[in-house]
Amino acid sequence: MFKPARVAGALVFVASLFAATIASAQEKTITLCWAAWDPANALVELSKDFTAKSGIKMKFEFVPWTSFADRFLNELNSKGKLCDLLIGDSQWIGGAAENGHYVKLNEFFDKNGIKMSDFMPATVTGYSEWPKKTPNYWALPAMGDAAGWAYRKDWFSRPELQAEFKKKHNRDLAPPKTYEELKQIGEFFQGRMIDGKKVYGAYIFTERGSEGITMGVTNVLYDWGFQYDDPKKPYSMNGFVNSADAVKGLEFYKALYKCCTAPGLTNAYMQEGLDAFKSGQVAMMMNWFAFFPGLYKDPNVGGDKIGFFANPAAKQHFTQLGGQGISVVAYSANRDSALQYIKWFATPDVQKKWWALGGYSCHKAVLNDPGFATSAPFAPDFLQSMSMVKDFWAEPSYAQLLLAMQKRVHDYVVADKGTAKEALDGLVSDWTKVFKDDGKL
């Protein structure tokens, strides 16, 4: 028998249940963890589109680079649930994979048509693979980056400086193609008065506590022929890490530090370099491409005053890989939502907007676009750099390997302890012990 009151009550109940389901979907929130820097701000803006499309809200946990590794590696090692998504450094991939911190993504990629062949090969190897050179993926390439250089284009173009430099070196004062040219330019500007202010030739990394001086030194060592180990015999390092050419490369880095840098920068990395450049102290600055969009917009040194160039060459031509992949944390209670973000982020349209907002896409749809090279003044050099990158060890014991190199090269370059050969011989000894302890030697 038809009873309006009872039916009406049932309809109210169903409507309430439906509304609650929608509200529950809308209230889903995932937390993305990364470093606190300009690209992170661009990602916040980009992620608004994800929330609009999916109904999943985003929270962000951004930590300064100085405490980035400690904060999030501790989070992973303690199996914390703060981060659903983590944009972690390339060197973390081995430890995160072997210790079960990241979700392996192969099956998800296959199911959703995400092809790693759509991303630049160096970024797949650097950010996603473990073991290296195998199709085992623990991250999606997220933030392409490499070491590069910014320079004071307005200083280089001054007619009187052009004439003086050409008279001395019989070539134009222009962005250097080789490290010898870079040193010549550094010496040319070192201690010079420009607009009533004493300036210096070059800024390079010297920081000892985390990774700074290693990232700077490897930029040079790669080009002199340094290799981490024997390509035919993994973890066999003698004669490769400390080869005669590698010794010369380390000697060059020290010579560049001594001849051409500002006084007092004995423990300096990314931020100190930006400060030195923005304040008009240096003619050239080593730093990561990730900072170049912000520098180009700087009201004091950006625009027509700034130029960019890829890492110079010596006997060979490489540059240090930076950047990160984005991973789903294995301890997340929101794995499905986090994977939904990965699927969204991997699409070409999102990747194009990511580049436009100031992030560095690794997707071929962006990088191989005919208009990419003219899309930003630093785009051609970024593209060149990402085709010649090398990276530090990504072993689970990378932190021990890194701290050993930090100490050895800082002691030699900055603290004037011993010779370059002694520093690299000592490094071989340090690294051999680590790998023996790991059972790999």
C-alpha positions, 0 to 999 in steps of 0.5 A, spaced: 500 500 500 502 506 498 504 510 504 507 517 502 510 519 508 514 513 508 516 514 501 518 521 502 522 519 508 526 514 504 527 519 499 530 524 504 535 518 506 537 517 499 538 524 498 542 525 504 546 519 503 548 521 496 550 528 498 554 525 503 558 521 498 559 527 494 561 531 500 566 525 502 569 525 495 570 532 495 573 532 502 579 527 499 585 530 500 592 528 499 599 531 501 605 532 496 612 533 499 617 537 496 623 542 497 621 550 498 623 553 492 620 557 486 618 551 482 614 548 488 610 555 487 609 553 480 606 546 482 601 549 487 598 553 481 598 547 476 595 543 481 589 547 482 587 544 475 587 537 478 583 539 484 578 542 479 578 536 475 578 530 480 575 534 486 581 531 490 584 537 494 591 538 495 596 540 501 603 541 500 609 540 505 615 544 502 621 544 506 628 548 505 633 545 501 638 545 507 633 541 511 630 537 505 634 531 505 634 530 513 626 531 513 623 527 508 628 521 509 627 521 516 619 521 514 621 515 509 625 511 514 620 512 520 614 509 515 611 516 516 604 517 513 605 525 512 606 524 504 602 521 499 606 524 494 614 525 494 618 529 489 625 526 492 632 527 489 634 522 484 640 519 489 634 517 493 631 512 488 636 506 490 634 506 497 627 508 496 626 502 492 630 497 496 627 499 502 620 499 500 619 506 501 616 507 494 610 504 490 613 500 484 609 503 478 610 499 472 603 495 473 600 502 474 603 505 468 601 499 463 594 499 465 593 507 464 597 507 458 603 511 461 609 510 457 616 512 459 618 512 452 615 519 452 620 522 457 627 524 456 631 518 456 636 521 461 630 523 466 628 516 466 634 513 468 636 518 473 629 519 476 625 513 475 629 507 474 632 502 479 636 498 478 639 503 473 638 501 466 632 496 467 625 497 466 623 498 473 620 504 475 619 507 482 617 515 480 615 519 474 620 524 471 617 530 474 622 536 475 628 536 469 634 540 472 641 540 470 647 545 472 648 551 468 650 558 468 648 565 468 652 571 466 651 578 466 650 579 459 650 587 460 657 587 462 659 582 457 656 587 452 660 593 454 664 596 448 670 598 452 670 591 456 669 587 449 675 591 446 680 590 452 678 582 452 679 582 445 686 585 445 688 580 451 685 574 448 684 575 441 677 573 441 670 576 443 668 576 450 662 571 450 659 565 453 665 560 454 665 554 450 670 551 454 673 551 462 679 554 460 675 560 456 671 560 463 677 561 467 680 566 462 673 570 463 673 569 471 680 572 471 678 578 467 673 580 471 676 578 478 677 585 482 674 589 476 671 596 478 664 596 474 659 602 476 663 604 482 663 597 485 668 591 486 666 585 482 668 578 482 669 573 476 665 567 478 661 563 483 662 556 484 659 551 489 663 550 495 658 548 501 660 542 505 654 540 509 650 536 504 651 536 497 654 542 494 661 542 493 660 535 490 655 537 485 660 543 483 666 539 482 663 533 478 661 538 473 668 539 472 671 532 473 666 529 468 669 533 463 676 531 464 674 524 464 672 522 471 668 515 472 665 512 478 667 505 476 670 501 471 664 500 466 666 493 465 667 491 472 662 495 477 664 498 483 671 497 481 674 504 482 681 505 482 684 508 476 677 511 474 675 515 480 682 517 481 685 517 474 690 522 472 685 526 468 680 526 474 686 529 478 687 534 473 680 536 473 680 537 481 686 541 480 682 546 475 676 546 480 681 549 486 684 553 481 678 556 479 676 557 486 682 561 488 683 565 482 676 567 480 671 567 486 669 572 491 672 572 498 668 568 504 664 564 500 667 557 503 661 554 504 656 556 499 651 553 495 644 555 491 642 560 495 648 564 496 650 563 489 643 567 487 645 572 493 651 573 489 648 574 482 642 578 484 647 583 488 651 584 482 657 581 485 659 576 480 660 576 472 658 568 472 654 564 476 654 556 477 647 554 479 641 549 477 636 551 471 631 551 476 632 558 478 633 561 472 626 563 470 626 567 477 632 570 475 630 572 468 624 576 472 629 579 477 628 587 476 635 588 478 639 583 474 634 580 469 631 581 462 636 584 458 641 584 463 642 576 464 644 571 459 645 563 460 650 558 457 650 550 458 656 547 462 663 548 458 667 542 456 674 540 457 676 533 454 669 531 454 662 534 455 657 533 460 654 536 466 651 534 473 644 532 473 639 535 478 632 534 478 627 529 481 621 524 480 615 524 483 613 518 487 607 515 491 609 513 498 608 506 500 605 508 507 600 513 504 593 511 506 591 515 500 594 511 495 589 511 489 588 518 490 596 519 489 596 515 483 590 519 480 595 525 481 600 521 477 596 519 471 594 527 471 601 529 471 603 525 466 599 528 460 602 532 455 597 538 456 599 538 463 606 538 462 606 543 457 602 548 462 608 545 467 613 548 463 609 555 462 608 556 469 616 555 471 617 548 472 621 543 468 618 538 464 621 532 462 616 530 457 618 529 449 611 533 447 614 539 451 622 538 449 621 536 442 616 541 440 619 546 435 617 552 439 621 550 445 628 553 444 625 559 443 620 559 449 625 562 454 632 565 453 634 559 457 631 553 454 636 552 448 641 551 454 637 546 458 635 542 452 643 541 451 644 540 458 639 534 459 642 531 453 649 530 456 647 529 464 651 524 469 649 523 476 652 521 482 651 514 485 644 512 486 646 506 491 642 505 497 648 507 501 649 514 497 649 518 503 655 515 506 658 516 499 656 523 498 659 525 505 665 522 504 666 526 497 664 532 500 669 532 506 675 529 501 674 535 496 672 540 501 678 539 504 682 539 498 679 545 494 677 550 500 681 548 506 688 547 502 689 540 505 693 535 501 694 534 493 688 533 489 691 526 488 691 524 495 684 527 495 681 522 490 685 516 492 682 517 499 675 517 496 677 511 493 678 508 499 672 511 503 668 508 497 671 501 497 669 501 504 662 503 503 661 497 498 665 492 502 660 493 508 654 493 503 657 486 500 658 489 493 666 488 493 
